[in-house]
Amino acid sequence: MIQLHLNYKFAIHTIEAIKFLMEQNSLSRKDLEPYIGTSGRVSEVLSKKRSLTLTMIRKLHEGLKIPYECLIA
């Protein structure tokens, strides 16, 4: 199980939280596809060209245990 531990005193942008999780757990963009969608969709989200949908947020929370507070900004 992957855990993301953050200090909530600091506001962290949603995408930065995801990138932090990826770095800390050696995850690739490919690893995010089950939660976000196609490789193109993952790229758009990580480059901030597309917002996360509610479905993506739910899948990221349930699958990678990213707190909702980090995903809804």
C-alpha positions in Angstrom: 0.0 0.0 0.0 1.4 3.4 -1.0 0.9 6.2 1.6 1.3 9.9 1.1 2.2 11.8 4.3 2.0 15.5 4.0 2.2 18.3 6.5 -1.2 20.0 6.1 0.2 23.4 7.4 1.4 23.9 3.8 -1.0 24.2 0.9 0.2 21.8 -1.9 -1.2 22.0 -5.4 -3.0 18.9 -6.5 -0.6 18.1 -9.3 2.4 18.7 -7.1 1.0 16.2 -4.6 0.7 13.6 -7.4 4.2 14.3 -8.6 5.5 14.0 -5.1 3.8 10.6 -4.7 5.3 9.5 -8.0 8.8 10.5 -7.0 8.6 9.0 -3.5 7.3 5.7 -4.7 9.1 5.4 -8.1 5.9 5.5 -10.0 5.9 6.3 -13.7 3.2 8.0 -15.8 2.2 4.5 -17.0 1.4 3.6 -13.3 -1.2 6.4 -13.2 -3.2 5.2 -16.2 -5.5 2.9 -14.2 -6.5 6.0 -12.2 -6.5 8.8 -14.7 -6.9 7.2 -18.1 -4.8 7.0 -21.3 -1.2 8.1 -21.5 -2.4 11.2 -23.2 -4.8 12.0 -20.5 -2.2 11.4 -17.8 0.1 13.8 -19.7 -2.6 16.5 -19.9 -3.3 16.2 -16.2 0.3 16.3 -15.1 1.0 19.3 -17.4 -2.0 21.1 -15.9 -3.8 21.2 -19.3 -6.7 19.1 -17.9 -8.3 19.1 -14.5 -9.0 16.0 -12.6 -12.5 14.7 -12.8 -14.4 13.4 -9.8 -13.9 9.9 -11.1 -10.1 10.4 -11.3 -10.1 11.9 -7.8 -12.0 8.9 -6.4 -9.7 6.4 -8.2 -6.5 8.2 -7.0 -7.8 8.3 -3.5 -9.0 4.7 -3.4 -6.1 3.2 -5.3 -3.1 5.2 -4.2 -4.5 6.5 -0.9 -3.9 10.1 -1.7 -6.0 12.1 0.7 -9.0 13.9 -0.8 -7.7 17.1 0.7 -4.7 16.9 -1.6 -6.7 16.1 -4.7 -9.4 18.8 -4.3 -7.8 22.2 -4.5 
